[in-house]
Amino acid sequence: MATTTLSSREFQQNANLAQRAAHTGPVIITNRGRPSHVLLTYDEYERLAGGKRSLVEALSMPGLADLEVEFPHLRDLARPADF
């Protein structure tokens, strides 16, 4: 994966170049020599963000078996209605 670095001026002048470069890896856009933004393809963004998952996929993620979650009992939540 190749990383491309463009100044904000270069990016503004040639956005097509940045889009093509994003297909081979992230494009770092700098402002006054410091990284300020990263351009990715949408597929790469979805991969990094986890994409869309079903509830079954989310609950079957590795490491979830080690979590301890306590759910309150319904009797602890219920109370008489105030009228």
C-alpha positions in Angstrom: 0.0 0.0 0.0 1.5 3.2 -1.1 1.0 6.4 0.8 0.8 9.7 -1.2 1.3 13.1 0.4 -0.1 16.3 -1.2 -0.1 19.8 0.0 -3.6 21.4 0.3 -2.7 23.5 -2.7 -1.7 20.5 -4.8 -4.9 18.8 -3.8 -7.0 21.8 -4.8 -5.3 22.1 -8.1 -5.5 18.4 -9.1 -8.2 16.5 -7.2 -8.3 13.9 -9.9 -4.6 13.0 -9.1 -5.6 12.5 -5.5 -8.5 10.3 -6.4 -6.4 8.1 -8.6 -3.7 7.9 -5.9 -6.3 6.9 -3.3 -6.8 3.6 -5.2 -3.2 2.5 -4.3 -3.3 3.7 -0.7 -4.2 6.6 1.6 -3.5 10.2 0.4 -2.3 12.5 3.2 -3.2 16.1 2.6 -1.0 18.6 4.4 -1.7 22.2 5.5 1.5 24.2 6.1 3.5 21.0 6.1 1.5 19.3 8.8 -0.9 16.4 8.0 -4.5 17.6 8.2 -6.7 15.2 6.2 -6.6 11.7 4.7 -8.4 10.7 1.5 -9.4 7.0 1.1 -11.6 5.1 -1.3 -15.0 4.5 0.0 -14.4 0.7 0.1 -11.3 1.3 2.3 -13.2 3.6 4.6 -16.0 0.9 5.0 -13.3 -1.7 5.7 -11.8 0.5 8.4 -15.1 1.6 9.8 -16.3 -2.0 10.1 -19.0 -1.6 7.4 -22.5 -2.7 8.0 -23.0 -5.7 10.3 -26.0 -7.7 11.3 -26.8 -8.1 15.0 -25.6 -11.8 14.7 -22.3 -10.7 13.3 -21.8 -8.0 15.9 -22.6 -10.4 18.8 -20.3 -13.1 17.4 -17.2 -10.8 17.3 -14.1 -12.3 18.9 -13.5 -11.3 22.5 -17.1 -10.7 23.4 -17.3 -13.9 25.3 -14.8 -12.4 27.8 -17.1 -9.4 28.6 -19.3 -9.4 31.6 -22.5 -7.6 31.3 -25.1 -7.4 34.0 -28.7 -6.8 32.9 -31.2 -5.6 35.6 -34.0 -7.8 36.4 -37.4 -6.6 35.3 -38.7 -6.7 38.9 -35.9 -4.1 39.7 -37.2 -1.8 37.0 -40.9 -2.0 37.5 -42.6 0.3 39.9 -46.2 1.4 40.4 -47.5 4.1 38.2 -48.0 7.6 39.8 -51.4 9.1 38.9 
